[in-house]
Amino acid sequence: MYQLTFSLDEFLTQYWQKKPVIIKGGFANFQDPISAEELAGLAMEEEIDSRFVSNLNDDWQAEHGPFNEEKFASLSDKNWSLIVQAANHWHPQAAQLVDAFKQLPQWLFDDLMISYSVDGGGVGPHIDQYDVFITQGSGHRHWRVGAKDE
């Protein structure tokens, strides 16, 4: 079970739909619930929504799954990300992350999206049209938030 290190009530009062915030160490003793290999396995399944996003020479490309083993065998070690939607429906350990947010009104909750990125990978600058909780697992990422017009 994943335990938050901050008060969800306080978060809802001070930040929710008011302003973005970065909370470092938001889960106590966080461990990634899914490996990169397991995520790739999910992305190979027909019924699971997945995307592969690459950024080679500033040329952003997105492909939708399912993907085959050859896709993963031929990847470079730079400039790509693999994204799986609704991972909480397909992976029991990943679903445990959702339990920490059961206090939220469930009509606000869509799903748990998991992304695996290599060096230089990501989805590029964008604006989400919905509220997002992002948890950084293994690796390093420079996160930035800003106003919609930035």
Summary of the structure (lengths in Angstrom):
residues: 150
radius of gyration: 16.1
end to end distance: 37.1
largest distance: 47.8
contacts: 325
relative contact order: 0.19
helix: 23%
strand: 17%
